[in-house]
Amino acid sequence: MLILNFFEIHCRIVKKYYLCTLKSFLIVEEDEGTKSPLFYSDKMIQKEKIEALADNFLENQGMFVVDIRVQSGNRILVFMDGDGPVTIDDCQKLSRYLESALDREKEDFELTVSSAGADRPLVLPRQFPKHIGRMISVKTKEGELLEGILKSTHEDGIEIEIEINIPGKKKEKTTVCKSLPFNELASVNVVLSFHKK
């Protein structure tokens, strides 16, 4: 019986970047000359493993993981946020911790740790309190689009202040507060404003 292990490299250009992926294959050839099917082995680091490590490191630091993505070739993207601002130094500390906790000898990987920037949607209830008083854009699961000031947040949802037209008066508007449960929110983004007050 002959066992062959070989590698195949695929390279392509993706959004101005040259991307190469490595795949390992195993062929087993029987003495009679028949070959078994081609076995493909691509070790992927488990998202749950990264999440557990990150949660353990960030515990009691006022920071938390928002999202983790493990893409082909073990390209790991970790997005973190905090009850207060998240600095570059915070991202570097988590990155170093994850690098030291993962074994490159067993599984090679590429790691990127970044804050959940202002352009990313708010996805966890814990992200909302620090944005009280800011303008947010909301899309509900029913497709309703709202834009208003985040007034408060609680265990089950948020309350926003929106402007509505006064019935019978075309140009006059008034503000009302609207409660929205978290389970009815499809997406919520902070509206970025570059105007000085």
C-alpha positions as CSV (number, residue, x, y, z in Angstrom):
1,M,0.0,0.0,0.0
2,L,1.3,3.4,-1.0
3,I,0.2,6.5,0.9
4,L,0.9,9.9,-0.7
5,N,0.3,13.2,1.0
6,F,0.6,16.3,-1.2
7,F,-0.4,20.0,-1.2
8,E,-2.1,22.1,-3.8
9,I,-1.9,25.9,-3.8
10,H,-4.5,28.1,-5.5
11,C,-3.7,31.8,-6.0
12,R,-6.1,34.5,-7.2
13,I,-6.6,38.2,-7.0
14,V,-9.3,39.3,-4.6
15,K,-10.1,43.0,-4.2
16,K,-6.6,44.2,-5.1
17,Y,-5.0,41.5,-2.9
18,Y,-3.1,38.4,-4.0
19,L,-4.7,35.5,-2.1
20,C,-3.2,32.1,-1.9
21,T,-4.9,29.1,-0.2
22,L,-3.3,25.8,0.6
23,K,-5.1,22.5,0.5
24,S,-3.7,19.2,1.6
25,F,-4.7,15.9,0.0
26,L,-4.2,12.3,0.9
27,I,-4.1,9.5,-1.7
28,V,-4.0,5.9,-0.7
29,E,-3.0,3.5,-3.5
30,E,-3.7,-0.2,-2.9
31,D,-1.2,-2.9,-4.0
32,E,-3.5,-4.0,-6.9
33,G,-3.2,-0.5,-8.4
34,T,-6.7,0.8,-7.5
35,K,-7.0,4.1,-5.8
36,S,-9.3,5.1,-3.0
37,P,-11.2,8.4,-3.4
38,L,-9.3,11.6,-2.8
39,F,-9.6,12.7,0.8
40,Y,-9.5,16.5,1.4
41,S,-8.3,17.8,4.7
42,D,-8.6,21.4,5.6
43,K,-8.2,22.1,9.3
44,M,-10.4,25.0,10.4
45,I,-10.1,26.6,13.8
46,Q,-13.4,26.5,15.5
47,K,-15.3,29.8,16.1
48,E,-16.4,28.5,19.5
49,K,-12.8,28.1,20.6
50,I,-11.9,31.7,19.7
51,E,-15.0,33.0,21.4
52,A,-14.3,31.1,24.6
53,L,-10.7,32.4,24.7
54,A,-11.7,36.0,23.9
55,D,-14.6,36.0,26.5
56,N,-12.2,34.7,29.1
57,F,-9.6,37.4,28.4
58,L,-12.2,40.3,28.2
59,E,-14.1,39.2,31.3
60,N,-14.2,42.0,33.9
61,Q,-12.6,44.5,31.6
62,G,-15.8,46.2,30.4
63,M,-15.3,44.8,26.9
64,F,-16.9,42.0,25.0
65,V,-16.9,40.1,21.6
66,V,-19.5,41.3,19.1
67,D,-18.7,38.9,16.2
68,I,-16.2,36.3,15.2
69,R,-15.7,35.0,11.7
70,V,-13.5,32.1,10.7
71,Q,-13.0,32.2,6.9
72,S,-11.2,29.8,4.6
73,G,-7.5,29.4,5.2
74,N,-8.1,30.1,8.9
75,R,-8.5,33.8,8.4
76,I,-9.9,34.9,11.8
77,L,-11.8,38.2,12.2
78,V,-12.7,39.3,15.8
79,F,-14.8,42.3,16.4
80,M,-15.0,43.7,19.9
81,D,-16.8,46.5,21.7
82,G,-17.0,47.9,25.2
83,D,-19.1,49.7,27.7
84,G,-16.8,52.6,27.0
85,P,-14.5,53.4,24.1
86,V,-12.3,50.6,22.7
87,T,-8.7,51.7,21.9
88,I,-6.1,50.3,19.5
89,D,-4.2,49.1,22.6
90,D,-7.2,47.1,23.7
91,C,-7.4,45.4,20.3
92,Q,-3.6,44.7,20.4
93,K,-3.8,43.1,23.8
94,L,-6.6,40.7,22.8
95,S,-4.8,39.9,19.6
96,R,-1.6,39.0,21.5
97,Y,-3.5,36.9,23.9
98,L,-5.3,35.0,21.1
99,E,-2.0,34.6,19.2
100,S,-0.3,33.1,22.3
101,A,-3.3,30.8,23.1
102,L,-3.5,29.3,19.6
103,D,-0.8,26.8,18.4
104,R,0.6,27.7,15.0
105,E,2.3,24.3,14.9
106,K,-1.0,22.6,14.7
107,E,-3.1,25.1,12.8
108,D,-1.7,28.1,10.9
109,F,-3.9,31.2,10.9
110,E,-4.2,34.9,10.1
111,L,-5.8,36.9,12.9
112,T,-7.4,40.4,12.8
113,V,-8.8,42.0,15.9
114,S,-10.7,45.3,15.6
115,S,-13.3,47.3,17.4
116,A,-16.9,47.2,16.2
117,G,-16.5,50.5,14.3
118,A,-19.2,53.2,14.1
119,D,-20.1,52.0,10.6
120,R,-21.0,48.5,11.9
121,P,-24.6,47.8,13.1
122,L,-25.4,47.4,16.8
123,V,-26.2,43.8,17.3
124,L,-26.0,43.1,21.1
125,P,-28.2,44.8,23.7
126,R,-25.0,45.7,25.7
127,Q,-23.9,48.0,22.8
128,F,-26.8,50.4,23.1
129,P,-26.3,52.2,26.5
130,K,-23.2,54.1,25.4
131,H,-25.1,55.5,22.4
132,I,-27.9,57.1,24.4
133,G,-28.5,60.6,23.1
134,R,-27.1,59.8,19.7
135,M,-29.1,59.6,16.4
136,I,-29.7,56.1,15.2
137,S,-31.2,54.5,12.1
138,V,-33.5,51.5,12.7
139,K,-35.0,48.9,10.4
140,T,-37.6,46.7,11.9
141,K,-38.2,43.1,10.9
142,E,-41.5,44.3,9.3
143,G,-39.5,46.7,7.1
144,E,-40.3,49.9,8.9
145,L,-37.5,52.5,8.7
146,L,-37.1,54.9,11.6
147,E,-34.5,57.5,12.4
148,G,-34.4,59.2,15.8
149,I,-32.5,59.8,19.0
150,L,-31.9,56.9,21.3
151,K,-33.5,57.9,24.6
152,S,-33.1,54.8,26.7
153,T,-32.4,51.1,26.7
154,H,-33.6,48.4,28.9
155,E,-33.6,44.6,29.2
156,D,-36.1,44.0,26.5
157,G,-35.5,46.8,24.0
158,I,-34.9,50.5,23.3
159,E,-36.9,53.7,23.2
160,I,-36.2,56.3,20.5
161,E,-37.5,59.8,20.0
162,I,-38.7,60.3,16.4
163,E,-40.3,63.2,14.5
164,I,-43.7,62.7,13.0
165,N,-46.0,65.0,10.9
166,I,-48.9,66.5,12.7
167,P,-52.1,65.3,11.0
168,G,-53.7,68.1,9.0
169,K,-50.7,70.3,9.2
170,K,-48.3,69.7,6.3
171,K,-45.2,71.5,7.5
172,E,-45.5,71.0,11.3
173,K,-43.9,68.2,13.1
174,T,-43.8,66.9,16.6
175,T,-41.6,64.4,18.5
176,V,-42.8,61.2,20.1
177,C,-41.1,58.4,21.9
178,K,-41.4,54.9,20.4
179,S,-40.5,51.7,22.2
180,L,-39.0,48.9,20.1
181,P,-38.3,45.4,21.5
182,F,-34.9,43.9,20.6
183,N,-36.6,40.9,18.9
184,E,-38.3,43.2,16.4
185,L,-35.1,44.9,15.3
186,A,-33.6,43.8,12.0
187,S,-30.7,46.3,12.0
188,V,-29.7,49.4,14.0
189,N,-26.9,51.8,13.0
190,V,-25.5,54.9,14.6
191,V,-26.0,57.9,12.3
192,L,-22.6,59.5,11.9
193,S,-22.7,63.3,12.1
194,F,-19.7,65.5,11.2
195,H,-21.4,68.8,12.1
196,K,-19.9,70.8,15.0
197,K,-22.4,71.9,17.6
